Each structure stands twice: as structure tokens, then as C-alpha cells.
Amino acid sequence: MPLIVKDYTWTQTETIVYINVPLKGVKVGKVDIFSTDEYLKVHFPPFLFEAFLSEPIDDDKSTAKIGNGVAVFTLQKKKERLWEHLVINNNDKDKLREIRERALLKAQEKLAAESKAKATKTQEERKYALETMMKLEEEGRARIQKMKDDECEKATAQLEAWKLKQRQIAEEEAQLKLQSQRIKVDKQSKSEKIYVPRTSDQSKVKHDQKNSVQSISKKKQVDLPAPRSTGNIQIKFTPRVFPTALRESRVLEEEEWLQKQAEARRAINVNLAELKDLTEEERNPDWLKEKGDKLFATGNYLAAINAYSLAIKLNRKIPAIYSNRAACHLKLRNLHKAIEDSSWALDLLTPPVAGNAGARTRAHVRRGTAFCELELYTEGLCNINKGISQATWLPLALSILVLDLIVIHTWTSEMQKREYFAQYTASQC
């Protein structure tokens, strides 16, 4: 049973009631206070103070302070008048218990209302923050689109100006050419003017003209060159493995790459237990790679992984097999294995030459896609950007689509993000 505190004091004004409750040396941290508009309780074990107030108070405007071994309550009255008694004079236990239960119920309702109001306020704040973020993103997209439109209009205006300038230049050249032809015709007409003799000498002039024309035509016939004989010219180019032209600065890298490829074709491990039941054809890593490619095309990714894995056991130096197995893992969402196989492929695709540019692009894009699926967007976009920078064969529209990931972060759902990455996931080798 708790010890009831009765040595409290109280004073009042017409609007406020002051109550001083001694704490009997109990520490502040052990004091528990509960109050409503008609009930006040202070519990500090083993002591208890209860006050069944004679008139209601405004609980929201009332305060309590604890210090110097005393709890001081400042209670705001609802009606401005002096009280005759602080507590009610009623010894009916049932009545007091009813007041306690009513006070507890009011406190629970008040707490529930405050919790609901707090949850509503939190939801409104989140909604406001989301709307603000969506608005900012929309403004960002609009700004980017405006920049694109302005650049497009600028490029179109420059193109039209260039066309107009070329048209003017062509017209000026045509005018100059026509003017030069007129000048040439005028000079020829002046040089070919013939003096007309008198009637007595006309027959002699005509005879001389006829003889001169015949002599000129004979001379022209003699001066014509003979027609050229037909024939074929054969041109031979130096055979090359790589599609690009030969450069002295890349000779050492190309030779190193070709030497690695030759070593990879020879490095076949035939001492495997799995090879005992396989035919000679099935022991060929190239045949297993083609088999895996066909299985990948039909959507049988697990079987494709098995084929690629056996090919890797036979020969661990063919980067295309690692890259294709990474594509299978990416389809099955084995993202860490996809990153591992792409990294193996990139390690084998050295030095970087034109012959392995496409393979390096596919490996970078697959590794970057796996990073992005793991929500490691910085590493993912870095790998994708490296792949695009090496891919001179990649279409411009697709390059722009991938690079837009660096500027905008507007994935509205997981499905949209996956569809976005699916547009540039590289195909099989």
C-alpha cells in the first residue's frame, strides 16, 4: 500500500490554483505525474498524492515544475471564481473509482487523438515533400527538354544558313561561268570576222576559203589520237585481322592481343573427369560456346550457363564465354555472379584494340547493368559510360538514351527502371 501524502499546500486566485507537493527526498526521475480536467495524481514510490478536484481545470494550459524537493502545479481554472475546497468531500470509494476510470479514459482518448493528429501531420508533410520533389524533377525534365529543343533549333538554323550560303555560292559560280563563256564567245566571234572583198574578187575568195576548210579538216583528222586499249588493274591490300587501318602506334598491342588469342585456343584442359563421357566434338570449347548461345536464344539460361561453365573448365582464356555467361546470370538476376564474370572477361580483353572493342563494350554494359540493379548507380553508370565511350559502332540514339541516366533520376517504378536498362543490354556475342 502506498503512503498517502497529506502535507501538501495550495493557494488560489480567481483564475489559477497553485499546489505544492513535497517529494520526501525522492529523486526527480522517479516522479510520475498524471492529470486530467478533474483529477490529479503524483506517484513517487512509496508515496502517492491524489486530488479529486472540486471544479474542472484546463489541462492543456496547466503546468507542473519539479525542483528543490517540491512539485509545484499551476492549474488554470475553466471558470473565473474562487473555490471553496480544493478536492471534493466524498468518501464513496465507488464514486472515486468512477472518477479515476473516467480520467483514464479521457487521457486515452486524448492520447489517441494526439497520435492520430501527429500521423495525419506526418502524412501531409510526406505528401508535401513528395509533391515538391516531383515538381522539382518535372522542372528539371522541362529544363533539359528546353535545352534540347533550343540546341535543335540552333542546329536547324545553322543548317539552313549553310544551305542558303551554299546556294548563293553556287549561283555566283554559275553567273561567273556564264559570264566567262560569253566573254569567250565574244572573243571567238571577233577573231573569226572575215573581210568581204569587192564583187570582182568574190569567186577567188570563195575558192580560197574552200581550200582552207579542206586543209583544216584534214589536219584535224591527222591530229586525233588513237583510242585507248581496255584492260584490268589489280590492286592487292595487306591482309589484316582487325577492321581498322594499320597504325604503327598500335602494332605492339595488336600483336599482343593476337598472341593471347592464339594461346587461348591452345590452352585446352583435357584432364577433366567430365570429359570421359563426351564426344570429341563436345570437348571443343568453341562448340560448347555455340551451344550455349543457342540455348540463350531460346531462353534456357540454366542450360546455357552449364554449357559455358564446361567450356570455361576446358579453356579459361576465352573472354567471350565469360561475357556470355554474365549475360545469362543477368537474366536470372544472379547479379554478383554477373559482375564477377564481366570482370573476368574485361581482364582477358587486354590490351584494348579495335578487334575487341565490341566485346569490351558488352562486358562493361553488362557489369554496369548489374551494378544498377543492385542500386549501386555510381559504379553502374561509370561502367556503362566506359562501354559507350569505346563503342564507335553503337547507334547515336542508344548512346543518348544511356547517357540520359547520368542527368535524370526519374525511375517511377522498379518495372520502368528494368525496362529502361533492357533497351541497351548487349546481345550475345
DAJO-V817090 format. One line per field, one symbol per residue. ss: DSSP state (@ for helix, = for strand, . for the rest). phi: phi as a letter, one per 40 degrees, with the letter a starting at -180 (. if undefined). A space follows every 50 residues. Layout:
BEGIN
ss: ???
phi: ???
END
This chain:
BEGIN
ss: ..==....====...=======.....@@@.====...======..==== ===...===========..========.........=.....@@@@@@@@ @@@@@@@@@@@@@@@@@@@@@@@@@@@@@@@@@@@@@@@@@@@@@@@@@@ @@@@@@@@@@@@@@@@@@@@@@@@@@@@@@@@@@@@@@@@@.......@@ @@@@@@@@@@@@@@@@@@@@@@@........................@@@ @@@@@@@@@@@@@@@@......@@@.....@@@.@@@@@@@@@@@@@... @@@@@@@@@@@@@@....@@@@@@@@@@@@@...@@@@@@@@@@@@@@.. ...@@@@@@@@@@@@@@@@@@@@...@@@@@@@@@@@@@@.....@@@@@ @@@@@@@......@@@@@@@@@.......
phi: .ccccbccbababcbbbbbbbccfgccccccbbbabcbabbbbbdcbabb bcccbcbcccccbabbifgbbbbbbcccbcacccbcbccacccccccccc cccccccccccccccccccccccccccccccccccccccccccccccccc cccccccccccccccccccccccccccccccccccccccccccbcccccc bcccccccccccccccccccccccccccccabbcbbbccbccccccbccb cccccccccccccccccbcccbccccccccccccccccccccccccccgc ccccccccccccccacbbccccccccccccccgccccccccccccccccb ccbccbccccccccccccccccccgcccccccccccccccccccdccccc cccccccbbbccaccccccccccbccccc
END
